[in-house]
Amino acid sequence: MEIGERLREQRKTRQLSQAKLAEALHLSRQSISKWENGTALPSFANVVAISELFGISLDELIKGDEALMDHLKHEEFIRPISKLVIMGIAICVGILIVFAWLHISMIQVSGWLGLIAVVGFIGLLCTLNWEQLNKSLSRKAVIWGAICLGTLAAPAASNMIATAIKAMIEGFNRGYHG
C-alpha cells in the first residue's frame, strides 16, 4: 500500500476532511489531495508530522512504498533556515578574513555594511512566504522574535534619537545666536 492510500485510510478512519487534515498539518488542502492521488509525495518532515498526528509509527506509514522511500533518500535534509545561518556565518567569517588581509577596520566600512544589511533584510522581507510563516510561528517563537528584534533595533533607535536631538539643539543654537 502506498502513502497516499494509507493517508486517505487514516484520515477517513478519523473522520477528517482533507481541509481539516491540511489545517492540522499547516498545509494546503491541495497538498493532501496530491499525496492521496499519488501525484506528489510528502517531505520527510510532513511524514513525521502525519505519523505523530495519527499516532502511528513511521514504519507503519511508509513501509512498502518504494517511491516514497526513494523520494526520502534523495530529499534535501538541510533546511532553508539552517542554510541561512550557515551562509550568514560563512559570509561573516569571509568578511573578517578579507578585512584583516586588507588591513581595513570595521569602523571604516561599518556604514556600508549597515547599508548592505538593510538591503539584505528588505530583500528577505520581500521574498518571505508570509502566510506560511504566520502559520508556523508559535507563541514562544513570536516572543523570542520580538525580544531579538527589539534588542537589535534599540541601539539604532537610540542613535537616531540622539542625532535628531543634537541636530535640533544645534539648529536652535544657530537660530538663537544668529
C-alpha positions as CSV (number, residue, x, y, z in Angstrom):
1,M,0.0,0.0,0.0
2,E,1.3,3.5,-0.9
3,I,1.5,6.5,1.4
4,G,-1.5,8.2,-0.3
5,E,-3.7,5.2,0.3
6,R,-2.6,4.9,3.9
7,L,-3.1,8.6,4.4
8,R,-6.6,8.5,3.0
9,E,-7.4,5.5,5.1
10,Q,-6.1,7.1,8.3
11,R,-7.9,10.4,7.5
12,K,-11.2,8.7,6.9
13,T,-10.9,6.5,9.9
14,R,-10.6,9.6,12.0
15,Q,-13.5,11.3,10.0
16,L,-11.3,14.2,8.9
17,S,-11.8,16.1,5.6
18,Q,-8.7,16.9,3.5
19,A,-9.2,20.5,4.6
20,K,-9.2,19.6,8.3
21,L,-6.1,17.4,7.9
22,A,-4.3,20.2,6.0
23,E,-5.1,22.7,8.7
24,A,-3.8,20.4,11.4
25,L,-0.5,20.0,9.4
26,H,-0.3,23.7,8.4
27,L,-0.6,22.8,4.7
28,S,-2.9,23.4,1.8
29,R,-5.8,21.1,1.1
30,Q,-4.3,20.6,-2.4
31,S,-1.1,19.1,-0.9
32,I,-3.2,16.5,0.9
33,S,-5.1,15.8,-2.3
34,K,-1.9,15.4,-4.3
35,W,-0.5,13.0,-1.8
36,E,-3.7,10.9,-1.7
37,N,-3.9,10.8,-5.5
38,G,-0.2,9.9,-5.8
39,T,0.7,13.0,-7.9
40,A,3.1,14.2,-5.2
41,L,4.9,12.8,-2.2
42,P,5.2,14.4,1.3
43,S,8.6,15.6,2.6
44,F,10.2,13.7,5.5
45,A,9.1,16.4,7.9
46,N,5.5,16.0,6.7
47,V,5.7,12.2,7.0
48,V,6.9,12.6,10.6
49,A,4.1,15.1,11.3
50,I,1.5,12.7,9.8
51,S,2.9,9.9,11.9
52,E,2.7,11.9,15.1
53,L,-0.8,13.3,14.3
54,F,-2.2,9.8,13.6
55,G,-0.3,8.1,16.4
56,I,1.2,5.5,14.1
57,S,4.9,4.6,13.6
58,L,6.8,5.8,10.6
59,D,7.4,2.2,9.7
60,E,3.7,1.6,9.6
61,L,3.1,4.7,7.5
62,I,5.8,4.3,4.8
63,K,6.5,0.5,4.7
64,G,6.3,-0.9,1.2
65,D,6.1,2.5,-0.6
66,E,9.2,2.3,-2.8
67,A,8.5,5.6,-4.5
68,L,8.3,7.4,-1.1
69,M,11.4,5.6,0.2
70,D,13.3,6.7,-2.9
71,H,12.0,10.3,-2.6
72,L,13.0,10.5,1.1
73,K,16.5,9.1,0.3
74,H,17.1,11.9,-2.1
75,E,15.4,14.7,-0.2
76,E,17.5,17.6,0.9
77,F,17.9,17.4,4.7
78,I,19.5,20.8,5.3
79,R,16.6,23.1,5.9
80,P,16.5,26.7,4.5
81,I,16.9,28.2,8.0
82,S,20.0,26.1,8.5
83,K,21.3,27.2,5.2
84,L,20.6,30.8,6.1
85,V,22.6,30.5,9.4
86,I,25.5,28.6,7.8
87,M,25.7,31.0,4.9
88,G,25.5,34.0,7.2
89,I,28.3,32.7,9.4
90,A,30.4,31.9,6.3
91,I,29.9,35.5,4.9
92,C,30.8,36.9,8.3
93,V,34.0,34.9,8.5
94,G,34.8,35.8,4.9
95,I,34.3,39.5,5.5
96,L,36.5,39.3,8.6
97,I,39.3,37.5,6.8
98,V,39.2,39.9,3.8
99,F,39.2,42.9,6.0
100,A,42.1,41.6,8.1
101,W,44.1,40.7,5.0
102,L,43.5,44.2,3.5
103,H,44.0,45.9,6.9
104,I,40.6,47.5,6.8
105,S,39.0,48.4,10.2
106,M,35.3,47.7,10.8
107,I,34.9,51.4,11.6
108,Q,35.9,52.3,8.1
109,V,33.2,50.2,6.5
110,S,30.5,50.0,9.1
111,G,28.3,52.4,7.2
112,W,28.5,50.3,4.0
113,L,28.0,47.0,5.9
114,G,24.9,48.5,7.6
115,L,23.5,49.6,4.2
116,I,24.1,46.1,2.8
117,A,22.5,44.6,5.8
118,V,19.4,46.8,5.4
119,V,19.2,45.9,1.7
120,G,19.5,42.2,2.6
121,F,16.9,42.5,5.3
122,I,14.5,44.2,2.9
123,G,15.1,41.5,0.3
124,L,14.4,38.8,2.9
125,L,11.2,40.5,3.9
126,C,10.0,40.9,0.3
127,T,10.7,37.2,-0.5
128,L,9.2,35.6,2.6
129,N,6.0,33.5,2.3
130,W,4.2,35.4,5.0
131,E,1.2,33.2,5.1
132,Q,3.3,30.1,5.7
133,L,5.5,31.9,8.2
134,N,2.4,33.1,10.2
135,K,1.1,29.6,10.3
136,S,4.4,28.2,11.5
137,L,5.2,30.7,14.3
138,S,4.3,29.5,17.8
139,R,3.6,32.0,20.6
140,K,7.1,31.3,22.1
141,A,8.7,32.0,18.7
142,V,6.9,35.3,18.4
143,I,8.0,36.3,21.9
144,W,11.7,35.4,21.2
145,G,11.5,37.1,17.8
146,A,10.1,40.3,19.5
147,I,12.9,40.2,22.1
148,C,15.5,39.7,19.3
149,L,14.1,42.4,17.1
150,G,13.7,44.9,20.0
151,T,17.2,44.4,21.2
152,L,18.7,44.7,17.7
153,A,16.6,47.8,17.0
154,A,17.3,49.6,20.3
155,P,20.9,50.8,19.5
156,A,19.9,52.1,16.1
157,A,16.8,53.9,17.5
158,S,19.0,55.3,20.3
159,N,21.5,56.7,17.8
160,M,18.7,58.1,15.6
161,I,17.1,59.9,18.6
162,A,20.4,61.2,19.8
163,T,21.3,62.5,16.4
164,A,17.9,64.2,16.0
165,I,18.1,65.8,19.4
166,K,21.7,67.0,18.7
167,A,20.5,68.5,15.3
168,M,17.6,70.2,16.9
169,I,19.8,71.7,19.7
170,E,22.4,72.9,17.1
171,G,19.6,74.4,14.9
172,F,18.1,76.1,18.0
173,N,21.5,77.5,19.0
174,R,22.2,78.7,15.4
175,G,18.8,80.4,15.3
176,Y,19.2,81.9,18.8
177,H,22.6,83.2,18.2
178,G,22.2,84.1,14.6
